[in-house]
Amino acid sequence: MLDYFVIVSQQVLILFILIAVGFICGKIKLIDDYVAKKLTDIILMIAMPCVIVNAFQREYNPEMLVNLLITAVCAVAIHIVTIVIASLVFRDKDEGRKKVLRFGTIFSNCAFMSIPLQEAVLGSEGVFYCAIFIGVFNLFSWTYGLVLMSGDKKQMSVKKLVTNPGILGVVIGVILFICSITLPAIIGEPIRYLGTLNTPVPMLIIGFYLSQVNFVDVFAEKKNYVASIIRLLLIPIIALGVMYLCGIRGTMLVSIVISASAPVAASCTMFATKYGGDTMLSVRLVALSTVISVVTMPLVVALANSLSV
């Protein structure tokens, strides 16, 4: 367990070095809000779907298909349990604060922070399972999350779900996997190269947003600690315990725990900005949970690995 803790810690620290570069770029104005938004679009619309599609470029195996279904069920269950916990814990009279605290607790940064760590620690098989978790994340964030932040069920639409790049990437990847279709090199290689952007660029973006917050305010918000502890420790440990009791082991167990143990999703700030949530609270919550995750993720993932055999 100690060796694995060291390995995961090293990988998390590598990601934080990349975040530090983004932080410096933000401070010296090399990256501004406009650049960060455009980089985010490139990652969400191009790089991330490419990573997902590339992860499904493997020989069809009925056992892997069953594992994908199990992963999907686990991801759905994790989101439902977290929704219940967040709804019970956060009952703030300020609607803007309540929206952000609940959204931040429920939704992890399972794409930006999780995929690079999955690739480094578990390889393509980890990304394979993580892709399904991301699909479920997108499904919940663009339905329940959208209604939570906007307060309007009419904001939900099938079009937004169908055209979501993360979901499209999973659908295309699963079809290719089930049909045993291997993309020719002239298509597969560009997809692989574009997918490599998904490690450094998101870290630069996170670093930029961290450079825009006052860390005195970040560490002064008590409820942010509650949300961060639930997001970073309580949820992944509950998920780990239940999955272990259900007999889930191996890479699938560790992959799901990595996805569940990631800090607050960056989309928390995007949704808060668009739908009248407490935007500065969301930025501080993302910042605090990201900083704390440098300690919690290695601990949780190392524990998961020790139980995965």
N, C-alpha and C positions, 0 to 999 in steps of 0.2 A: 504493500500500500504506500509506503514511504517513497519508494522509487517512482511510482506512478504519480504521486503528489508532486514530486520534483519536476517530472516531465511536463505535467499539466501547468504547473507554476511557471516554468520556462516559456511555454507557449503563450500563456496569458500575458506574461511580461513582454514578450515579443510584440504582441498586439498593442500593449500599452506604450511601447516605444514608438510604434506607428501613430498612435493617438497623440503622443507628445509632439511628434512632427506636425500633425494637424493643428495642435494647440499653438505651436510657435508660428505656423503659417497664418493662423487667425490673428495673433497678436501683432505681427508685422504687416498685416493687411494683404498678404499674398493670396489668401482665400477670404472672400467676403460673402455676405448672405446670398447674393445672386449666384456666385460660383458654386457655393455649397448646394443650393437648390438644383442647379443644373447637373452637378455631379450625382446628386441623389437620384435624379431622373434617369441618368445613364445606368446607375447600379440597378434600380428597381425595374427598368424597362428592358435593359439589354443584358448586363452582366449576370444578374441573379438567375433569370430564366436559362441562360446558357450553362451556368453551373448545374442547375437542376437537370436539364436535358442531358448533359454530359454524364451526370451521375447514374442515369438510367441506361447508359450505353454499355450493357453487359448481357451476357447470355441468359436467356429466359430460364428461370428455375421456379417450379411450382412452389417450393418451400419459401423462396423469397417473396413470392406474391402473397402467400399467407402471412408472412411477416409484415408486409406492407399494410395489410388489412388490420393486423393486430396493432401496428403503430398508429394507424388512423383512429382506431377505437380508443387507444390510450390517450392520444392527443385531444380527442373530443372530451373524454372524461376529465382530463386535467383542466381544460378550459371551463367546463361546467362547475367543477368543484371550486375553482378559483373565483368564478363569478359569485357563487354562494358566499364564500368567505369574505370577499370584498364588500358585498352588499350588507353583510352583517356587521362588519368592522367599521366601515366608513359611512356615518350618518350625519355628515356636516350640514349645517343649515345653509351655508353658502353653496349654492348649486354649482357654481364654477369650480370651486375647490373639490367638491364631492365627485364631480365628473372625472376630474384629473386623477384623484387618488384611486378611484375605482379602476379606471382605464389602465393606469400605470401598474397597478397590482396584478391585473388580469393578463396583460399582454407583455410577453418577453421579447427581447431583441434577438429572436431566434434566427434571424437571417444575418444581420450585420455582424453580431458578435459570435453567433453559434457556428455558422458555416466555416469560417476560417479555423476555428478550434477543432471542429469535426474533421476537417481535411488534415490538420496537423497531427491529431491524436489517433483518429480511427481510419483515415484514408477515405477512399471513394465509397466504401460500404456505409460509413457513418453519414456521409452526405446523402446517400441513397435514402436512408430512413429519415434524415432531417428534412428532406424535400417534402415528405408527406406531412410532417409536423408544420412546415411553413404553409402548405396548402390549407390545413385546418385553421391555422392562425389567420390567414387571409379571409377564410370563410366567416370566422367569428368576428374579426375586426371590421369587416365591411357589412355586417348585419347587426349583431348585438352592439359592437363598439360604436358603430355609426349612429344607431338610435340612442345609445347612452350619452354620447357627446352632443348630438344635435337636438335630442328630445323630440324628434319627429320621425315617425315610422315611414313617412312618405319618402324620406331620403334614401331608403333601401331600394335597390333596383337590380333585377336580374342582369341587366346590361353591365353594371359596375362589377358584378361578380364574374361574368363570362369574359370580360375584357381585362380582368386583373392579370398582369404579367406573371405573378407568382403562381396563380392557379393555372394559367395557360401553360406555363412551363411544366408543371406537374402532369397535366393532362397529356401533353405531347410526349413527355418522357415515358409515362405509363404505357401509352399506345405503342411506342417504339419498342419498349421492353417486352410487352406481351406478344407483339407480332415478330419478335426477334429481328428487328430491322437495325442493321448497323449502318450508320451514316457513312457515305464515302468520304475519304480524307479531305477532298476539296471543300466539303461542308463541315465535317466533324472537327477539323483542325482550327478553322476560324472560331467555331463555337468554344473550343477548349481555350484558345488564346483570350477570347473576350471574357471567359469565365475567370481567368486569373486576376482580372481587375477586382474581383469581389473580395479579395483579402485586404490589399492596401488602401483602396479608395474609401470604403466605408469607415475605416479607422481614422483617416484624415478628416472625414466629415464629422465624426464624433468629437475628434480633437478640436475642430473649429468651434462647435457648439459649446464645448467646455470652456473655450477661451472667452466666450461672451457672457459668462456668469460670474457673479461675485461669490467667492467661495465662503465668505463669512456668512452670507445668507443661506448658502447651500447647507451648511452644517448646523444652522440655527433652527431649521424647520423640523419640529418634533415628529409630526405625522409622516414626514418623508421617511424617517427611520422605521416607523411601523410598516409602511408600505414596502420599503426595501427589504426588511427582514422577512415579511411574508413572501415577497417575490423571489428572493435569493436563497432562502433557507427552508421556510415552512413548506412551500408548494413542492419543490423538488424532492425533499425528504419524504413527504407524504406519498408522492408519486413513486419514488424508489421503493418504499416499504410495501405499497400495495402491489406493484409489479413483481417484486421479489416473491411475495406470498402467492401470487398467481402463476409462478413458475417461469417468468420471463428472465432470460439470462443473455449473456454474450454482448456482442456489439450493439444489438437493438436496445438493450437495457441502458447501456452507457450513453448511446446517442440520444435517446429520449430525455434522459436526465440532463445532458448538456443543454438541450433545447429548452428544457423547463427551468434551468438554473441561470439563464442569461438575464442581464439587467433589464430595466424598463425599456420598452420599445421606443425608438426615436419617433415613431408615428404618433406617440402621445402628444408631442408638441405640435405636430402638423394638424392633428384633429382639434386640439385645443385652440389653436390659432384660427382655424376655419369656422369652428362652431361655438365660439364664445366661452370656452373654458378658461381657467386661470393659466394663461400662457407662461408666465414667469415661474409659477409653481411647477409646471410640467418640465421646464428646462432644468430647474433645480433638482427635481426628482430623478430625471434621467441622469444628471451629473452625479448625484450622490450614489445612486445604485450602481453606476458604472465604476466609480472609484472603489466602492466596497466590494464589488465583484472580483477584484484582483485577489482578494483573500478567500471569499466564499466559493467561487467556482472551482479552484483546485481542491478544496476540502470536499465538496459535494461530489465532484467527478471521481476523485480518488476513492471515496467511500463506495460509489457505484461500481467502480472497477473491481474493488475487493469482493463485492457480492455477485459479480457477473459470471463467475466460474461455475 
